[in-house]
Amino acid sequence: MRIMLWAFRIVIFLFLLAFALKNTDAVSIRFFFNAAWQAPLIIVVLSFFAGGAALGVLSLLGTVSG
């Protein structure tokens, strides 16, 4: 069972690595007052994913501690 779990982890890692390598085009994120930020697409996607995960964890802190 442990070998299957590691095989699954390796497959997921390779899938995400291939996804990251295919999405290296620069994108522009436009803010207010004509401010813009340019970064590779995978950095933008991963940063918004990490921010959403962090907000999800923060939203549960009140439930866990209260």
C-alpha positions as CSV (number, residue, x, y, z in Angstrom):
1,M,0.0,0.0,0.0
2,R,2.9,2.3,0.8
3,I,4.4,1.8,-2.6
4,M,1.1,2.7,-4.3
5,L,0.9,5.9,-2.3
6,W,4.4,6.9,-3.3
7,A,3.6,6.1,-6.9
8,F,0.5,8.2,-6.8
9,R,2.5,11.1,-5.2
10,I,5.1,10.9,-8.0
11,V,2.5,10.9,-10.7
12,I,0.8,14.0,-9.2
13,F,4.2,15.7,-8.9
14,L,5.1,14.9,-12.5
15,F,1.7,16.1,-13.7
16,L,2.1,19.4,-11.8
17,L,5.7,19.8,-13.0
18,A,4.6,19.4,-16.7
19,F,1.7,21.9,-16.1
20,A,4.2,24.4,-14.7
21,L,6.6,23.9,-17.6
22,K,3.9,24.4,-20.2
23,N,2.6,27.7,-18.6
24,T,5.6,29.9,-18.6
25,D,4.2,32.7,-20.7
26,A,4.2,36.1,-19.1
27,V,0.8,37.5,-18.1
28,S,-0.1,40.9,-16.8
29,I,-2.2,41.4,-13.6
30,R,-3.7,44.9,-13.7
31,F,-4.4,46.8,-10.5
32,F,-6.0,50.2,-9.8
33,F,-4.3,53.4,-10.9
34,N,-2.7,51.7,-14.0
35,A,-0.4,49.6,-11.8
36,A,0.5,46.3,-13.5
37,W,2.5,43.2,-12.4
38,Q,4.0,40.8,-15.0
39,A,4.9,37.3,-14.0
40,P,4.8,33.8,-15.5
41,L,1.3,32.3,-15.5
42,I,2.2,29.4,-13.2
43,I,3.5,31.9,-10.6
44,V,0.2,33.7,-10.7
45,V,-1.9,30.5,-10.5
46,L,0.2,29.1,-7.7
47,S,0.2,32.4,-5.7
48,F,-3.6,32.7,-5.9
49,F,-4.0,29.0,-4.9
50,A,-1.7,29.5,-1.9
51,G,-3.6,32.7,-1.0
52,G,-6.9,30.9,-1.1
53,A,-5.6,28.0,0.9
54,A,-4.3,30.4,3.5
55,L,-7.6,32.2,3.7
56,G,-9.4,28.9,4.1
57,V,-7.1,27.9,7.0
58,L,-7.6,31.4,8.6
59,S,-11.3,31.1,8.3
60,L,-11.2,27.8,10.3
61,L,-9.2,29.2,13.1
62,G,-12.3,30.7,14.8
63,T,-14.1,27.4,14.6
64,V,-11.2,25.4,16.0
65,S,-10.3,27.7,18.9
66,G,-13.8,28.7,19.8
